[in-house]
Amino acid sequence: MKFPTEQLNKLRTPFYYYDEEVLQQTLATIQEEMANYPAYEVHYAVKANANDRILRRICQAGLGADCVSGGEVKAALKAGFPADKIVFAGVGKADWEIELGLENDIFCFNVESVPELEVINQLAEAKGKIARVAFRINPDVGAHTHVHITTGLAENKFGISMRDMEYVIRLAQNMQHVRFIGLHFHIGSQILEMDDFTALSLRINELQDRLEASGIMVDNINVGGGLGIDYQCPELHPVPDFKSYFQTYATHLRLRPGQKLHFELGRAVVGQCGALISRVLYVKQGTDKQFAIIDAGMTDLIRPALYQAHHAIRNLTSDEPAQTYDVVGPICESSDVFDKQIALPATHRGDLLALLSAGAYGEIMASRYNCRELPQAHFSSDQI
């Protein structure tokens, strides 16, 4: 990312800053790689970042939308995403959310339980509609990621077990107001090892063989998302490795003739284009360490407190010799810590710090705990 420090210094902190060049480069790379695979379709996972300007830019690039709430469906439609490119997932869809999807004829509901299937059928019947459904199957494939963002294991709350797959499909085929169109999978997030996606591909191959032996054909396979970004050295890898990601599925997943392969990428699309900009309030000398106390807190970026996530931190206004700091926020919680014992140029009150790789699950997860204001968003094309 490029930081116009002089201009950013004029703004009230903390705020999110988005480098539109990085976002455009990322979207162009996705488009370039997707051109090699006509059967592939990408739906942007709105939960990663629902800033309306971000959504509009992604929509203009031709991606669809992956939503997990009625609010996200509304945001996607408002940003211009065609309804026939919207998929709606989530383990607990409320009636009004399902009705919203039905009224707008979205492409597909990713269904996670029999009770949900029954409700969708009932609500579709009441509206005289036929709902397209895919079933989220737990492939029992572990991912090399944080336990809180692993979603494909048998014991997770998400999805339907493999042993129930055929039963649920047959159930749907006997309903009048749903149409079974596919299988949906998602094994987790922030995955950097392609072997995890290979394992998922091989499991899908097994399941497809099993279904075909029972005379069940599948039109769409949805492998979710999960591709991670480089949080350690974001400047070296501003764009994730989409080439290896798509090639992994092309090599190992045996698509049938006419099948479409869908992806739900979120973090990989927006993660590296955003940073949280914060100002140093105080430098406090402790007994054995010193603290850089900044005006951004876990209310603005909760990932370090929630997942023990790492975000590289840069001092934008000091080039003095490095010292070691714990970088902490002002929230009245001991977990309000961004990083410990990190080297930064000698830091002083008023210095501007950038917490990198914050474009995904940053602004969207901000809260007003401690009655704090939500952070504003600024873009590289803004006239500051």
C-alpha positions as CSV (number, residue, x, y, z in Angstrom):
1,M,0.0,0.0,0.0
2,K,1.0,3.6,-0.6
3,F,0.4,6.1,2.2
4,P,0.1,9.8,1.4
5,T,1.3,10.6,5.0
6,E,1.0,14.4,4.7
7,Q,-2.7,14.1,3.7
8,L,-3.5,11.3,6.2
9,N,-2.0,13.4,9.0
10,K,-4.8,16.0,8.5
11,L,-7.6,13.5,9.2
12,R,-9.1,12.6,12.5
13,T,-8.0,9.2,13.7
14,P,-8.7,6.3,13.9
15,F,-10.0,5.6,10.4
16,Y,-9.7,3.0,7.7
17,Y,-7.7,3.8,4.6
18,Y,-8.3,1.9,1.3
19,D,-5.7,1.9,-1.5
20,E,-7.9,1.5,-4.6
21,E,-4.8,0.6,-6.7
22,V,-4.3,-2.5,-4.7
23,L,-8.0,-3.5,-4.9
24,Q,-8.0,-2.9,-8.7
25,Q,-4.8,-5.0,-9.1
26,T,-6.4,-7.8,-7.1
27,L,-9.6,-7.8,-9.1
28,A,-7.7,-7.6,-12.4
29,T,-5.6,-10.7,-11.3
30,I,-8.8,-12.6,-10.5
31,Q,-10.3,-11.7,-13.9
32,E,-7.1,-12.7,-15.7
33,E,-7.0,-16.1,-13.9
34,M,-10.7,-16.8,-14.3
35,A,-10.4,-16.3,-18.0
36,N,-8.6,-19.6,-18.1
37,Y,-11.5,-21.5,-16.6
38,P,-14.9,-20.8,-18.3
39,A,-16.8,-23.0,-15.8
40,Y,-15.6,-21.0,-12.8
41,E,-17.6,-18.3,-11.1
42,V,-16.5,-16.1,-8.1
43,H,-18.9,-14.7,-5.6
44,Y,-17.4,-12.1,-3.3
45,A,-18.0,-12.9,0.4
46,V,-19.7,-9.7,1.6
47,K,-19.0,-10.5,5.2
48,A,-15.3,-9.6,4.7
49,N,-16.1,-5.9,3.9
50,A,-19.5,-4.3,3.1
51,N,-18.3,-0.8,2.5
52,D,-20.5,0.4,-0.3
53,R,-17.7,1.8,-2.4
54,I,-15.8,-1.5,-2.1
55,L,-18.9,-3.4,-3.0
56,R,-19.6,-1.3,-6.1
57,R,-16.0,-1.7,-7.3
58,I,-16.2,-5.5,-6.9
59,C,-19.6,-5.6,-8.6
60,Q,-18.2,-3.6,-11.6
61,A,-15.4,-6.3,-11.9
62,G,-18.1,-8.8,-12.7
63,L,-18.1,-10.9,-9.5
64,G,-21.2,-12.2,-7.8
65,A,-22.0,-11.9,-4.1
66,D,-22.0,-14.5,-1.3
67,C,-24.2,-13.3,1.5
68,V,-24.8,-14.7,5.0
69,S,-27.6,-12.4,6.2
70,G,-30.6,-10.5,4.8
71,G,-28.7,-7.3,5.5
72,E,-25.9,-8.5,3.2
73,V,-28.4,-9.4,0.5
74,K,-29.8,-5.9,0.7
75,A,-26.3,-4.4,0.5
76,A,-25.4,-6.5,-2.5
77,L,-28.5,-5.6,-4.4
78,K,-28.1,-1.9,-3.5
79,A,-24.5,-2.1,-4.9
80,G,-25.8,-3.5,-8.2
81,F,-25.0,-7.2,-7.9
82,P,-27.4,-9.1,-10.2
83,A,-29.8,-11.2,-8.1
84,D,-28.9,-14.2,-10.3
85,K,-25.3,-14.0,-9.0
86,I,-26.2,-13.9,-5.3
87,V,-25.8,-17.0,-3.1
88,F,-27.2,-16.9,0.4
89,A,-25.6,-19.1,3.0
90,G,-25.8,-19.2,6.8
91,V,-26.8,-21.7,9.5
92,G,-29.7,-19.6,10.9
93,K,-31.7,-17.8,8.2
94,A,-34.7,-16.0,9.5
95,D,-38.1,-16.2,7.7
96,W,-37.8,-12.6,6.5
97,E,-34.4,-13.2,5.1
98,I,-35.5,-16.2,3.2
99,E,-38.5,-14.3,1.9
100,L,-36.2,-11.5,0.8
101,G,-34.2,-14.0,-1.3
102,L,-37.3,-15.5,-2.8
103,E,-38.8,-12.1,-3.7
104,N,-35.6,-11.2,-5.5
105,D,-35.1,-14.6,-7.2
106,I,-31.5,-15.0,-6.0
107,F,-29.4,-17.6,-7.6
108,C,-29.3,-20.1,-4.7
109,F,-29.8,-20.7,-1.0
110,N,-27.0,-22.7,0.5
111,V,-29.0,-24.9,2.9
112,E,-27.5,-26.3,6.1
113,S,-30.2,-28.4,7.7
114,V,-33.5,-30.3,7.0
115,P,-35.6,-27.9,9.1
116,E,-34.2,-25.0,7.0
117,L,-35.1,-26.9,3.8
118,E,-38.6,-27.4,5.0
119,V,-39.1,-23.8,5.9
120,I,-37.7,-22.6,2.5
121,N,-40.2,-25.0,0.8
122,Q,-43.1,-23.6,2.9
123,L,-42.2,-20.0,2.3
124,A,-41.6,-20.6,-1.4
125,E,-45.0,-22.3,-1.7
126,A,-46.7,-19.3,0.0
127,K,-45.1,-17.0,-2.6
128,G,-45.7,-19.3,-5.5
129,K,-42.0,-19.6,-6.1
130,I,-39.5,-22.4,-6.6
131,A,-36.3,-21.9,-4.6
132,R,-33.0,-23.1,-5.9
133,V,-31.0,-24.8,-3.2
134,A,-27.6,-26.3,-2.7
135,F,-26.7,-28.3,0.3
136,R,-23.7,-27.4,2.5
137,I,-22.0,-30.7,3.2
138,N,-19.4,-31.1,5.9
139,P,-16.5,-32.9,4.2
140,D,-14.7,-33.5,7.5
141,V,-11.6,-32.0,6.0
142,G,-9.4,-30.1,8.5
143,A,-7.8,-26.8,7.4
144,H,-4.4,-25.5,8.7
145,T,-5.8,-22.3,10.2
146,H,-7.1,-20.9,13.5
147,V,-9.6,-23.2,15.3
148,H,-12.3,-20.4,15.4
149,I,-12.3,-20.1,11.5
150,T,-12.2,-23.9,10.7
151,T,-15.7,-24.8,9.4
152,G,-15.5,-28.1,7.6
153,L,-15.1,-30.6,10.4
154,A,-17.8,-33.1,11.3
155,E,-18.4,-31.4,14.7
156,N,-18.9,-27.8,13.4
157,K,-22.3,-26.2,13.7
158,F,-22.3,-25.7,9.9
159,G,-23.7,-27.9,7.2
160,I,-25.0,-31.4,6.8
161,S,-23.1,-34.6,7.4
162,M,-21.8,-36.7,4.5
163,R,-23.9,-39.7,5.7
164,D,-27.1,-37.7,5.4
165,M,-26.3,-36.2,2.0
166,E,-28.3,-38.6,-0.2
167,Y,-31.3,-38.6,2.1
168,V,-31.5,-34.8,2.1
169,I,-31.1,-34.6,-1.7
170,R,-33.9,-37.1,-2.1
171,L,-36.1,-35.1,0.3
172,A,-35.6,-32.0,-1.7
173,Q,-36.3,-33.8,-5.0
174,N,-39.7,-34.8,-3.6
175,M,-40.6,-31.2,-2.6
176,Q,-42.7,-29.1,-4.9
177,H,-41.2,-25.7,-4.2
178,V,-37.4,-26.3,-4.1
179,R,-35.1,-27.4,-6.8
180,F,-31.8,-29.1,-5.9
181,I,-29.0,-27.5,-8.0
182,G,-25.7,-28.2,-6.2
183,L,-23.4,-29.0,-3.4
184,H,-21.7,-26.4,-1.2
185,F,-18.5,-26.8,0.9
186,H,-16.4,-24.5,3.0
187,I,-13.5,-25.8,5.1
188,G,-12.3,-22.6,6.7
189,S,-10.6,-19.3,6.3
190,Q,-7.0,-17.9,6.0
191,I,-5.7,-21.1,4.4
192,L,-2.3,-20.8,2.7
193,E,-1.5,-24.5,2.2
194,M,-2.9,-25.7,-1.2
195,D,-2.9,-29.2,0.1
196,D,-6.0,-28.3,2.1
197,F,-7.8,-27.5,-1.1
198,T,-6.5,-30.6,-2.7
199,A,-7.9,-32.7,0.1
200,L,-11.3,-31.0,-0.4
201,S,-11.2,-31.7,-4.1
202,L,-10.5,-35.4,-3.6
203,R,-13.3,-35.6,-1.0
204,I,-15.7,-34.0,-3.5
205,N,-14.7,-36.4,-6.2
206,E,-15.6,-39.3,-3.8
207,L,-19.0,-37.8,-3.0
208,Q,-19.8,-37.1,-6.6
209,D,-18.9,-40.7,-7.5
210,R,-21.2,-41.9,-4.7
211,L,-24.1,-39.7,-5.9
212,E,-23.8,-40.7,-9.5
213,A,-23.9,-44.4,-8.5
214,S,-27.3,-43.6,-7.0
215,G,-28.4,-41.7,-10.1
216,I,-28.0,-38.2,-8.7
217,M,-26.4,-35.6,-10.9
218,V,-25.2,-32.2,-9.6
219,D,-25.2,-29.1,-11.7
220,N,-23.1,-26.8,-9.5
221,I,-20.2,-27.4,-7.1
222,N,-19.4,-24.6,-4.6
223,V,-16.1,-24.9,-2.8
224,G,-16.5,-21.8,-0.7
225,G,-13.4,-19.6,-0.2
226,G,-10.7,-19.8,2.3
227,L,-7.7,-18.5,0.4
228,G,-5.5,-16.5,2.8
229,I,-3.3,-13.5,2.5
230,D,0.2,-12.7,3.8
231,Y,-0.2,-10.9,7.1
232,Q,3.5,-11.2,7.9
233,C,5.0,-9.4,4.8
234,P,2.0,-7.7,3.1
235,E,4.2,-5.3,1.1
236,L,5.9,-8.3,-0.6
237,H,2.6,-10.0,-1.5
238,P,-0.1,-7.4,-2.0
239,V,-2.1,-9.8,-4.2
240,P,-2.8,-13.4,-3.1
241,D,-1.7,-16.4,-5.1
242,F,-4.9,-16.9,-7.2
243,K,-3.0,-18.7,-9.8
244,S,-2.1,-21.6,-7.6
245,Y,-5.5,-21.6,-5.9
246,F,-7.5,-22.0,-9.1
247,Q,-4.9,-24.4,-10.6
248,T,-5.3,-26.6,-7.5
249,Y,-8.9,-27.2,-8.2
250,A,-8.4,-27.5,-12.0
251,T,-5.8,-30.2,-11.3
252,H,-7.6,-32.2,-8.6
253,L,-11.3,-31.6,-8.8
254,R,-13.0,-33.7,-11.5
255,L,-15.8,-31.5,-12.8
256,R,-18.4,-33.3,-14.9
257,P,-19.4,-31.9,-18.3
258,G,-21.6,-28.9,-18.0
259,Q,-20.9,-28.4,-14.3
260,K,-20.1,-25.0,-12.9
261,L,-17.6,-24.5,-10.1
262,H,-18.3,-21.6,-7.7
263,F,-16.0,-19.8,-5.3
264,E,-16.8,-17.5,-2.3
265,L,-13.7,-15.4,-1.8
266,G,-13.7,-12.6,0.7
267,R,-10.4,-11.9,2.5
268,A,-8.3,-12.7,-0.6
269,V,-10.2,-9.9,-2.5
270,V,-10.0,-7.1,0.0
271,G,-7.6,-8.0,2.8
272,Q,-4.5,-6.2,1.5
273,C,-6.2,-3.0,0.2
274,G,-7.1,-1.7,3.6
275,A,-5.2,-0.4,6.7
276,L,-6.3,1.0,10.0
277,I,-4.7,4.4,10.6
278,S,-4.2,5.4,14.3
279,R,-2.4,8.1,16.2
280,V,-0.2,7.5,19.2
281,L,-1.7,9.0,22.4
282,Y,1.0,8.2,24.8
283,V,4.3,6.3,25.1
284,K,4.3,4.8,28.6
285,Q,7.4,3.3,30.2
286,G,6.6,0.2,32.2
287,T,8.9,-1.8,34.6
288,D,10.3,-4.0,31.8
289,K,8.8,-2.7,28.6
290,Q,7.3,0.3,27.0
291,F,3.8,0.8,25.6
292,A,2.7,2.7,22.5
293,I,-0.9,3.6,23.5
294,I,-2.9,4.4,20.3
295,D,-6.3,5.8,19.7
296,A,-7.5,2.8,17.8
297,G,-8.8,-0.2,19.9
298,M,-10.3,-3.6,19.6
299,T,-13.6,-1.8,18.8
300,D,-12.0,-0.7,15.5
301,L,-10.1,-3.9,14.7
302,I,-11.1,-6.9,16.8
303,R,-9.1,-9.6,15.1
304,P,-6.1,-9.6,17.3
305,A,-8.3,-9.9,20.4
306,L,-10.6,-12.4,18.9
307,Y,-8.2,-14.7,16.9
308,Q,-4.8,-13.6,18.2
309,A,-4.4,-12.4,14.7
310,H,-1.2,-10.6,13.6
311,H,-1.3,-7.3,11.7
312,A,2.0,-5.7,10.6
313,I,2.4,-2.3,12.1
314,R,4.2,0.6,10.5
315,N,5.1,4.0,11.9
316,L,4.4,6.4,9.0
317,T,5.9,9.5,10.6
318,S,9.1,8.5,12.3
319,D,12.4,7.2,10.8
320,E,14.4,7.2,14.0
321,P,16.3,4.2,15.2
322,A,14.0,1.3,16.3
323,Q,12.9,0.6,19.8
324,T,10.6,-2.2,21.2
325,Y,7.0,-1.6,22.1
326,D,3.7,-3.3,23.0
327,V,1.2,-1.6,20.9
328,V,-2.1,-1.3,22.8
329,G,-5.5,0.5,22.5
330,P,-7.5,2.6,24.9
331,I,-10.4,0.1,25.6
332,C,-10.9,-1.0,29.2
333,E,-10.1,-4.7,28.4
334,S,-6.8,-6.5,28.9
335,S,-7.2,-8.1,25.5
336,D,-7.0,-4.7,23.8
337,V,-3.5,-5.4,22.5
338,F,-2.5,-5.2,18.8
339,D,1.0,-6.7,19.2
340,K,3.7,-7.2,21.8
341,Q,7.4,-6.6,21.8
342,I,7.7,-5.3,18.2
343,A,10.3,-3.1,16.8
344,L,9.2,0.3,15.5
345,P,11.1,3.5,14.8
346,A,11.3,5.5,18.0
347,T,7.7,6.4,18.6
348,H,6.3,9.6,20.1
349,R,2.9,11.2,20.9
350,G,1.2,12.2,17.7
351,D,2.9,9.7,15.4
352,L,0.7,8.0,12.8
353,L,0.7,4.2,12.8
354,A,-0.7,2.0,10.1
355,L,-2.0,-1.5,10.9
356,L,-1.8,-3.3,7.6
357,S,-3.8,-6.0,6.0
358,A,-7.0,-4.7,7.6
359,G,-9.3,-4.6,4.5
360,A,-11.1,-7.8,5.5
361,Y,-12.9,-8.3,8.8
362,G,-11.8,-4.9,10.0
363,E,-14.3,-2.1,9.4
364,I,-17.2,-4.5,9.1
365,M,-16.6,-5.9,12.6
366,A,-16.2,-2.6,14.3
367,S,-18.3,-1.9,17.4
368,R,-19.4,0.9,19.6
369,Y,-18.3,-0.7,22.9
370,N,-17.3,1.9,25.4
371,C,-19.6,4.3,23.5
372,R,-16.9,4.8,20.9
373,E,-17.6,6.2,17.5
374,L,-17.3,3.8,14.5
375,P,-14.2,4.5,12.4
376,Q,-14.7,6.4,9.2
377,A,-13.4,5.2,5.8
378,H,-11.2,7.2,3.4
379,F,-10.0,6.1,-0.1
380,S,-6.9,6.9,-2.0
381,S,-8.9,8.8,-4.7
382,D,-10.5,11.1,-2.1
383,Q,-9.5,14.7,-2.1
384,I,-8.2,15.2,1.4
